[in-house]
Structure formats: C-alpha cells, structure tokens
Amino acid sequence: MPLTLVPTPIGNLEDITLRALRVLREADIIACEDTRTSSILLRHYEIQKPLTSFHVHNENEKLPVLLEKLREGAKVAVISDAGTPGISDPGWILLRRAMDEGISVDVLPGPSAVIPAVLMSGLKPQPFMFMGFPPEKHGERVRVFEAVRDVRAALCFYVSPHKAARDIAEMIEVFGDREAALVREISKVYQESIAGTLSVILKRVNEGLRGELVLVVDGAVEAVNDSWTSEALAMLKDGMTARDIVSEIAERYDVPKNEVKRFIISKI
C-alpha cells in the first residue's frame, strides 16, 4: 500500500502488531512526529529506514513533499510518537489529500489510549464520545463543553498535565460535579486510574500529576421519568437542599440516589 498510517506503542514497546512491523520494514520512508522518539522504537526492532519529521508545526510544509513521493510510487508509512496517527496527531490531512488524488491508503489497527481509558474508567463504555484535546482558547473550550453538556454518553478527553486543572475546573462549571476518571500513563509502569467526582480528581491534579492523561467524564443523566425530574427541579427552585431532594425523590420514585444527585448537580 503506498500510504499507510501505522499505530505505535503508547508505552510498552511490545504493544505493536506483527503487521505494523512488516509495513515499517517495507516502507521507503517513514514520516514521524519526532525522529528521536521514533528512532527508539525502530532501533528496538532493528528497522533501518529513512525518517522525516512530520508534525503539527511543519505539516503543511511537508505535505507536498510526501505527496510527490507517493505519486512517484514510494511506500510512505506515517507514525506518531505514540498511538494511532491522524486523530489527535498529524496524518489525517495527508490521508485525505492522498484519497482525493486516488492514491491507495490504509490504516492499521493498533494501540490507542481511548479504548483502554474508557474501559479503565469504570463508567458505562457504550456509547462514548471522543473529544480529543480541549481547545486552547477559553471561549472555544467553554463552547465545546456546553455543546456536549447534555450528551448522554461518556466523554473522553485528552488533557495535558499542566492544563488539566484548568480544563477540569471549567468542566465542573459547565457539567456540574460529575463522576469521572483520570487515567494516566496507560501501558506504562505507573499506570493508574483515578476515579471519583471531577472535584475529587481536580484536588488530586492540584497535588501534582505527570504523564499522559486521559479524562473520561460521565454523560448527562437520562431523565427516564419526567415526573421525578420536574418535581426535583421544583424542589430545587423552592430552596430545598440537594441532600433532602435526593432522599425524597429516591424514596418516592425508587430512583437510585446517585442518579438523582447527578441530575441535581447538573442543574445547580
């Protein structure tokens, strides 16, 4: 296949498929985010191929170069520093342009942080929505969070360690204090899943966390019984405390207390 997107390990070097190794060995050139990072993987598997940097800062510059090689019949493999290229890493633009020109493309299955994080969160995994990294600008972040506030699916975000506290604090303002899990260092030595409400996770982040982070946030509560949600909102409007509302609604309508609590928090 002329152009192939190849997933690479997100931590443990053993997490790579035999097919991925074959494609890398057969490639004429490998486009990668950081040649130093990719060299570690390639040396480990004794693969010696020309490397060219292909990252977010030079994607447009390298695009015509790689397309010309594909037109000439070269086999180009695209990898990222870790995981599957083309989602939150460079690769999609090249893939799209190649497809537009009728060049054969392929995407191999393989490592990705999304699926392990969703499952390790302990939250209901189906459905879930992958959101990638929150936008850099405050206004855009808030608009993104507000757009998915009422989505009844687990929300999966990539977050940077030095921006996680900012992002989580803003999520609490928009979503309320939902159940969530922060999964860090997937497939590495210090892998862990920090579960709890967003405020609990925020406290842990403020204490200091490093590494690759994936945040999974519980989706909006589905109002399966309009009568109890309407009554809960009326109680809230009358000034009743959240605790009293949860107790009374749970007893009267036989609704799990956690479900009522999440609903009330999302409306405060």
KOLNUVEX-973716 format. One record per residue (C-alpha): residue in one letter; x, y, z. Coordinates in nm, 2 decimals, decimal comma, padded with zeros to 4 digits, m for minus. Layout:
BEGIN
<pt filo="A" c1="X" c2="Y" c3="Z"/>
...
***
This chain:
BEGIN
<pt filo="M" c1="00,00" c2="00,00" c3="00,00"/>
<pt filo="P" c1="00,16" c2="00,34" c3="m00,10"/>
<pt filo="L" c1="00,04" c2="00,53" c3="00,21"/>
<pt filo="T" c1="m00,02" c2="00,35" c3="00,55"/>
<pt filo="L" c1="m00,10" c2="00,50" c3="00,89"/>
<pt filo="V" c1="00,07" c2="00,28" c3="01,14"/>
<pt filo="P" c1="m00,02" c2="00,28" c3="01,51"/>
<pt filo="T" c1="00,28" c2="00,26" c3="01,75"/>
<pt filo="P" c1="00,30" c2="00,17" c3="02,12"/>
<pt filo="I" c1="00,17" c2="00,43" c3="02,37"/>
<pt filo="G" c1="00,41" c2="00,30" c3="02,64"/>
<pt filo="N" c1="00,52" c2="m00,06" c3="02,63"/>
<pt filo="L" c1="00,73" c2="m00,13" c3="02,32"/>
<pt filo="E" c1="00,57" c2="m00,48" c3="02,30"/>
<pt filo="D" c1="00,23" c2="m00,33" c3="02,21"/>
<pt filo="I" c1="00,29" c2="m00,33" c3="01,84"/>
<pt filo="T" c1="00,15" c2="m00,58" c3="01,58"/>
<pt filo="L" c1="00,35" c2="m00,80" c3="01,35"/>
<pt filo="R" c1="00,18" c2="m00,64" c3="01,06"/>
<pt filo="A" c1="00,28" c2="m00,29" c3="01,17"/>
<pt filo="L" c1="00,65" c2="m00,41" c3="01,19"/>
<pt filo="R" c1="00,63" c2="m00,56" c3="00,84"/>
<pt filo="V" c1="00,49" c2="m00,24" c3="00,70"/>
<pt filo="L" c1="00,76" c2="m00,03" c3="00,86"/>
<pt filo="R" c1="01,03" c2="m00,27" c3="00,73"/>
<pt filo="E" c1="00,88" c2="m00,24" c3="00,37"/>
<pt filo="A" c1="00,84" c2="00,13" c3="00,37"/>
<pt filo="D" c1="01,06" c2="00,35" c3="00,16"/>
<pt filo="I" c1="01,03" c2="00,64" c3="00,40"/>
<pt filo="I" c1="00,87" c2="00,68" c3="00,75"/>
<pt filo="A" c1="00,71" c2="01,01" c3="00,84"/>
<pt filo="C" c1="00,71" c2="01,07" c3="01,21"/>
<pt filo="E" c1="00,65" c2="01,34" c3="01,47"/>
<pt filo="D" c1="00,99" c2="01,33" c3="01,64"/>
<pt filo="T" c1="01,27" c2="01,14" c3="01,47"/>
<pt filo="R" c1="01,44" c2="01,09" c3="01,81"/>
<pt filo="T" c1="01,14" c2="00,93" c3="01,97"/>
<pt filo="S" c1="01,07" c2="00,71" c3="01,67"/>
<pt filo="S" c1="01,43" c2="00,60" c3="01,65"/>
<pt filo="I" c1="01,40" c2="00,43" c3="01,99"/>
<pt filo="L" c1="01,12" c2="00,21" c3="01,86"/>
<pt filo="L" c1="01,29" c2="00,14" c3="01,52"/>
<pt filo="R" c1="01,62" c2="00,05" c3="01,68"/>
<pt filo="H" c1="01,45" c2="m00,18" c3="01,92"/>
<pt filo="Y" c1="01,31" c2="m00,38" c3="01,63"/>
<pt filo="E" c1="01,62" c2="m00,34" c3="01,41"/>
<pt filo="I" c1="01,44" c2="m00,14" c3="01,14"/>
<pt filo="Q" c1="01,66" c2="00,10" c3="00,94"/>
<pt filo="K" c1="01,46" c2="00,33" c3="00,72"/>
<pt filo="P" c1="01,48" c2="00,70" c3="00,62"/>
<pt filo="L" c1="01,29" c2="00,92" c3="00,86"/>
<pt filo="T" c1="01,14" c2="01,26" c3="00,80"/>
<pt filo="S" c1="00,97" c2="01,48" c3="01,06"/>
<pt filo="F" c1="00,60" c2="01,53" c3="01,01"/>
<pt filo="H" c1="00,43" c2="01,72" c3="01,30"/>
<pt filo="V" c1="00,18" c2="01,99" c3="01,36"/>
<pt filo="H" c1="00,43" c2="02,27" c3="01,30"/>
<pt filo="N" c1="00,55" c2="02,16" c3="00,96"/>
<pt filo="E" c1="00,25" c2="01,96" c3="00,84"/>
<pt filo="N" c1="00,17" c2="02,20" c3="00,56"/>
<pt filo="E" c1="00,53" c2="02,23" c3="00,45"/>
<pt filo="K" c1="00,59" c2="01,86" c3="00,43"/>
<pt filo="L" c1="00,26" c2="01,77" c3="00,27"/>
<pt filo="P" c1="00,36" c2="01,84" c3="m00,09"/>
<pt filo="V" c1="00,69" c2="01,66" c3="m00,04"/>
<pt filo="L" c1="00,52" c2="01,34" c3="00,09"/>
<pt filo="L" c1="00,25" c2="01,36" c3="m00,18"/>
<pt filo="E" c1="00,51" c2="01,38" c3="m00,45"/>
<pt filo="K" c1="00,68" c2="01,07" c3="m00,32"/>
<pt filo="L" c1="00,35" c2="00,89" c3="m00,32"/>
<pt filo="R" c1="00,29" c2="01,00" c3="m00,68"/>
<pt filo="E" c1="00,63" c2="00,85" c3="m00,77"/>
<pt filo="G" c1="00,53" c2="00,52" c3="m00,62"/>
<pt filo="A" c1="00,71" c2="00,53" c3="m00,29"/>
<pt filo="K" c1="00,57" c2="00,35" c3="00,01"/>
<pt filo="V" c1="00,52" c2="00,60" c3="00,28"/>
<pt filo="A" c1="00,44" c2="00,50" c3="00,64"/>
<pt filo="V" c1="00,31" c2="00,76" c3="00,89"/>
<pt filo="I" c1="00,36" c2="00,71" c3="01,26"/>
<pt filo="S" c1="00,32" c2="00,94" c3="01,56"/>
<pt filo="D" c1="00,52" c2="00,95" c3="01,88"/>
<pt filo="A" c1="00,26" c2="00,71" c3="02,03"/>
<pt filo="G" c1="m00,07" c2="00,57" c3="01,93"/>
<pt filo="T" c1="m00,27" c2="00,60" c3="01,61"/>
<pt filo="P" c1="m00,17" c2="00,89" c3="01,38"/>
<pt filo="G" c1="m00,44" c2="01,10" c3="01,22"/>
<pt filo="I" c1="m00,67" c2="01,15" c3="01,52"/>
<pt filo="S" c1="m00,50" c2="01,39" c3="01,76"/>
<pt filo="D" c1="m00,17" c2="01,37" c3="01,58"/>
<pt filo="P" c1="m00,06" c2="01,46" c3="01,22"/>
<pt filo="G" c1="m00,16" c2="01,23" c3="00,94"/>
<pt filo="W" c1="m00,52" c2="01,30" c3="00,85"/>
<pt filo="I" c1="m00,45" c2="01,58" c3="00,61"/>
<pt filo="L" c1="m00,20" c2="01,37" c3="00,41"/>
<pt filo="L" c1="m00,45" c2="01,08" c3="00,42"/>
<pt filo="R" c1="m00,73" c2="01,30" c3="00,29"/>
<pt filo="R" c1="m00,52" c2="01,45" c3="00,01"/>
<pt filo="A" c1="m00,39" c2="01,11" c3="m00,10"/>
<pt filo="M" c1="m00,75" c2="00,98" c3="m00,12"/>
<pt filo="D" c1="m00,86" c2="01,29" c3="m00,32"/>
<pt filo="E" c1="m00,58" c2="01,21" c3="m00,57"/>
<pt filo="G" c1="m00,68" c2="00,84" c3="m00,60"/>
<pt filo="I" c1="m00,37" c2="00,71" c3="m00,42"/>
<pt filo="S" c1="m00,43" c2="00,39" c3="m00,23"/>
<pt filo="V" c1="m00,43" c2="00,43" c3="00,15"/>
<pt filo="D" c1="m00,45" c2="00,20" c3="00,45"/>
<pt filo="V" c1="m00,49" c2="00,25" c3="00,83"/>
<pt filo="L" c1="m00,37" c2="m00,04" c3="01,05"/>
<pt filo="P" c1="m00,55" c2="m00,13" c3="01,37"/>
<pt filo="G" c1="m00,34" c2="m00,10" c3="01,69"/>
<pt filo="P" c1="m00,26" c2="00,10" c3="02,00"/>
<pt filo="S" c1="m00,48" c2="00,39" c3="02,11"/>
<pt filo="A" c1="m00,53" c2="00,54" c3="02,45"/>
<pt filo="V" c1="m00,90" c2="00,60" c3="02,40"/>
<pt filo="I" c1="m01,04" c2="00,24" c3="02,44"/>
<pt filo="P" c1="m00,82" c2="00,14" c3="02,74"/>
<pt filo="A" c1="m00,91" c2="00,47" c3="02,92"/>
<pt filo="V" c1="m01,28" c2="00,43" c3="02,86"/>
<pt filo="L" c1="m01,28" c2="00,08" c3="03,00"/>
<pt filo="M" c1="m01,05" c2="00,16" c3="03,29"/>
<pt filo="S" c1="m01,27" c2="00,45" c3="03,40"/>
<pt filo="G" c1="m01,53" c2="00,20" c3="03,52"/>
<pt filo="L" c1="m01,80" c2="00,42" c3="03,36"/>
<pt filo="K" c1="m02,05" c2="00,28" c3="03,12"/>
<pt filo="P" c1="m01,85" c2="00,24" c3="02,80"/>
<pt filo="Q" c1="m02,13" c2="00,25" c3="02,54"/>
<pt filo="P" c1="m02,19" c2="00,49" c3="02,40"/>
<pt filo="F" c1="m01,89" c2="00,72" c3="02,44"/>
<pt filo="M" c1="m01,77" c2="01,03" c3="02,26"/>
<pt filo="F" c1="m01,41" c2="01,10" c3="02,19"/>
<pt filo="M" c1="m01,34" c2="01,48" c3="02,21"/>
<pt filo="G" c1="m00,96" c2="01,50" c3="02,17"/>
<pt filo="F" c1="m00,78" c2="01,79" c3="02,34"/>
<pt filo="P" c1="m00,99" c2="02,08" c3="02,46"/>
<pt filo="P" c1="m00,93" c2="02,40" c3="02,26"/>
<pt filo="E" c1="m00,66" c2="02,64" c3="02,38"/>
<pt filo="K" c1="m00,88" c2="02,95" c3="02,39"/>
<pt filo="H" c1="m01,11" c2="02,99" c3="02,69"/>
<pt filo="G" c1="m01,41" c2="03,09" c3="02,49"/>
<pt filo="E" c1="m01,38" c2="02,79" c3="02,25"/>
<pt filo="R" c1="m01,33" c2="02,55" c3="02,54"/>
<pt filo="V" c1="m01,65" c2="02,67" c3="02,71"/>
<pt filo="R" c1="m01,84" c2="02,64" c3="02,38"/>
<pt filo="V" c1="m01,72" c2="02,28" c3="02,33"/>
<pt filo="F" c1="m01,81" c2="02,18" c3="02,69"/>
<pt filo="E" c1="m02,15" c2="02,35" c3="02,66"/>
<pt filo="A" c1="m02,22" c2="02,17" c3="02,33"/>
<pt filo="V" c1="m02,18" c2="01,83" c3="02,49"/>
<pt filo="R" c1="m02,32" c2="01,91" c3="02,83"/>
<pt filo="D" c1="m02,65" c2="01,72" c3="02,76"/>
<pt filo="V" c1="m02,50" c2="01,43" c3="02,56"/>
<pt filo="R" c1="m02,59" c2="01,10" c3="02,72"/>
<pt filo="A" c1="m02,26" c2="00,93" c3="02,66"/>
<pt filo="A" c1="m01,93" c2="00,91" c3="02,84"/>
<pt filo="L" c1="m01,70" c2="01,20" c3="02,72"/>
<pt filo="C" c1="m01,33" c2="01,12" c3="02,66"/>
<pt filo="F" c1="m01,08" c2="01,40" c3="02,66"/>
<pt filo="Y" c1="m00,70" c2="01,41" c3="02,62"/>
<pt filo="V" c1="m00,56" c2="01,65" c3="02,87"/>
<pt filo="S" c1="m00,21" c2="01,79" c3="02,92"/>
<pt filo="P" c1="m00,07" c2="01,77" c3="03,28"/>
<pt filo="H" c1="00,00" c2="02,14" c3="03,31"/>
<pt filo="K" c1="m00,35" c2="02,23" c3="03,17"/>
<pt filo="A" c1="m00,56" c2="01,95" c3="03,34"/>
<pt filo="A" c1="m00,65" c2="02,17" c3="03,64"/>
<pt filo="R" c1="m00,78" c2="02,45" c3="03,42"/>
<pt filo="D" c1="m00,98" c2="02,21" c3="03,20"/>
<pt filo="I" c1="m01,14" c2="02,02" c3="03,49"/>
<pt filo="A" c1="m01,23" c2="02,34" c3="03,68"/>
<pt filo="E" c1="m01,41" c2="02,47" c3="03,37"/>
<pt filo="M" c1="m01,58" c2="02,13" c3="03,32"/>
<pt filo="I" c1="m01,72" c2="02,15" c3="03,67"/>
<pt filo="E" c1="m01,87" c2="02,49" c3="03,60"/>
<pt filo="V" c1="m02,04" c2="02,36" c3="03,28"/>
<pt filo="F" c1="m02,12" c2="01,99" c3="03,36"/>
<pt filo="G" c1="m02,15" c2="02,00" c3="03,74"/>
<pt filo="D" c1="m01,95" c2="01,77" c3="03,96"/>
<pt filo="R" c1="m02,00" c2="01,45" c3="03,76"/>
<pt filo="E" c1="m01,85" c2="01,11" c3="03,81"/>
<pt filo="A" c1="m01,53" c2="01,08" c3="03,61"/>
<pt filo="A" c1="m01,19" c2="00,90" c3="03,59"/>
<pt filo="L" c1="m00,85" c2="01,03" c3="03,51"/>
<pt filo="V" c1="m00,64" c2="00,75" c3="03,35"/>
<pt filo="R" c1="m00,27" c2="00,82" c3="03,33"/>
<pt filo="E" c1="00,04" c2="00,65" c3="03,18"/>
<pt filo="I" c1="m00,16" c2="00,38" c3="03,00"/>
<pt filo="S" c1="00,05" c2="00,06" c3="02,95"/>
<pt filo="K" c1="00,35" c2="00,21" c3="03,14"/>
<pt filo="V" c1="00,50" c2="00,13" c3="03,48"/>
<pt filo="Y" c1="00,30" c2="00,39" c3="03,67"/>
<pt filo="Q" c1="m00,04" c2="00,33" c3="03,50"/>
<pt filo="E" c1="m00,33" c2="00,42" c3="03,72"/>
<pt filo="S" c1="m00,70" c2="00,52" c3="03,71"/>
<pt filo="I" c1="m00,81" c2="00,79" c3="03,95"/>
<pt filo="A" c1="m01,18" c2="00,76" c3="03,99"/>
<pt filo="G" c1="m01,43" c2="00,99" c3="04,16"/>
<pt filo="T" c1="m01,61" c2="01,32" c3="04,10"/>
<pt filo="L" c1="m01,45" c2="01,59" c3="03,90"/>
<pt filo="S" c1="m01,38" c2="01,79" c3="04,21"/>
<pt filo="V" c1="m01,20" c2="01,49" c3="04,37"/>
<pt filo="I" c1="m00,99" c2="01,45" c3="04,06"/>
<pt filo="L" c1="m00,92" c2="01,82" c3="04,05"/>
<pt filo="K" c1="m00,78" c2="01,80" c3="04,40"/>
<pt filo="R" c1="m00,55" c2="01,52" c3="04,31"/>
<pt filo="V" c1="m00,43" c2="01,71" c3="04,00"/>
<pt filo="N" c1="m00,35" c2="02,01" c3="04,21"/>
<pt filo="E" c1="m00,14" c2="01,79" c3="04,43"/>
<pt filo="G" c1="00,08" c2="01,72" c3="04,12"/>
<pt filo="L" c1="00,04" c2="01,46" c3="03,84"/>
<pt filo="R" c1="00,27" c2="01,39" c3="03,55"/>
<pt filo="G" c1="00,25" c2="01,18" c3="03,24"/>
<pt filo="E" c1="00,00" c2="01,12" c3="02,96"/>
<pt filo="L" c1="m00,36" c2="01,18" c3="03,08"/>
<pt filo="V" c1="m00,70" c2="01,08" c3="02,95"/>
<pt filo="L" c1="m01,01" c2="01,21" c3="03,13"/>
<pt filo="V" c1="m01,33" c2="01,02" c3="03,10"/>
<pt filo="V" c1="m01,64" c2="01,21" c3="03,22"/>
<pt filo="D" c1="m01,98" c2="01,05" c3="03,28"/>
<pt filo="G" c1="m02,25" c2="01,15" c3="03,04"/>
<pt filo="A" c1="m02,56" c2="01,35" c3="03,11"/>
<pt filo="V" c1="m02,83" c2="01,18" c3="03,32"/>
<pt filo="E" c1="m03,11" c2="01,04" c3="03,11"/>
<pt filo="A" c1="m03,44" c2="01,15" c3="03,25"/>
<pt filo="V" c1="m03,63" c2="00,82" c3="03,23"/>
<pt filo="N" c1="m03,92" c2="00,96" c3="03,44"/>
<pt filo="D" c1="m04,01" c2="01,32" c3="03,36"/>
<pt filo="S" c1="m04,23" c2="01,34" c3="03,67"/>
<pt filo="W" c1="m03,95" c2="01,30" c3="03,92"/>
<pt filo="T" c1="m03,71" c2="01,53" c3="03,73"/>
<pt filo="S" c1="m03,98" c2="01,80" c3="03,71"/>
<pt filo="E" c1="m04,05" c2="01,76" c3="04,08"/>
<pt filo="A" c1="m03,68" c2="01,77" c3="04,17"/>
<pt filo="L" c1="m03,64" c2="02,09" c3="03,98"/>
<pt filo="A" c1="m03,94" c2="02,24" c3="04,16"/>
<pt filo="M" c1="m03,80" c2="02,14" c3="04,50"/>
<pt filo="L" c1="m03,47" c2="02,30" c3="04,40"/>
<pt filo="K" c1="m03,64" c2="02,62" c3="04,30"/>
<pt filo="D" c1="m03,83" c2="02,62" c3="04,64"/>
<pt filo="G" c1="m03,49" c2="02,62" c3="04,81"/>
<pt filo="M" c1="m03,47" c2="02,27" c3="04,94"/>
<pt filo="T" c1="m03,12" c2="02,13" c3="04,99"/>
<pt filo="A" c1="m02,98" c2="01,89" c3="04,74"/>
<pt filo="R" c1="m02,95" c2="01,62" c3="05,01"/>
<pt filo="D" c1="m03,31" c2="01,65" c3="05,10"/>
<pt filo="I" c1="m03,42" c2="01,64" c3="04,74"/>
<pt filo="V" c1="m03,21" c2="01,33" c3="04,67"/>
<pt filo="S" c1="m03,36" c2="01,15" c3="04,97"/>
<pt filo="E" c1="m03,72" c2="01,24" c3="04,90"/>
<pt filo="I" c1="m03,71" c2="01,17" c3="04,52"/>
<pt filo="A" c1="m03,52" c2="00,84" c3="04,56"/>
<pt filo="E" c1="m03,77" c2="00,71" c3="04,82"/>
<pt filo="R" c1="m04,08" c2="00,83" c3="04,64"/>
<pt filo="Y" c1="m03,99" c2="00,73" c3="04,28"/>
<pt filo="D" c1="m03,75" c2="00,44" c3="04,36"/>
<pt filo="V" c1="m03,47" c2="00,61" c3="04,16"/>
<pt filo="P" c1="m03,10" c2="00,54" c3="04,26"/>
<pt filo="K" c1="m02,97" c2="00,82" c3="04,48"/>
<pt filo="N" c1="m02,66" c2="00,87" c3="04,27"/>
<pt filo="E" c1="m02,88" c2="00,93" c3="03,96"/>
<pt filo="V" c1="m03,08" c2="01,19" c3="04,14"/>
<pt filo="K" c1="m02,77" c2="01,35" c3="04,28"/>
<pt filo="R" c1="m02,60" c2="01,38" c3="03,94"/>
<pt filo="F" c1="m02,92" c2="01,53" c3="03,80"/>
<pt filo="I" c1="m02,94" c2="01,79" c3="04,07"/>
<pt filo="I" c1="m02,57" c2="01,88" c3="04,05"/>
<pt filo="S" c1="m02,61" c2="01,93" c3="03,67"/>
<pt filo="K" c1="m02,89" c2="02,19" c3="03,73"/>
<pt filo="I" c1="m02,72" c2="02,39" c3="04,01"/>
***
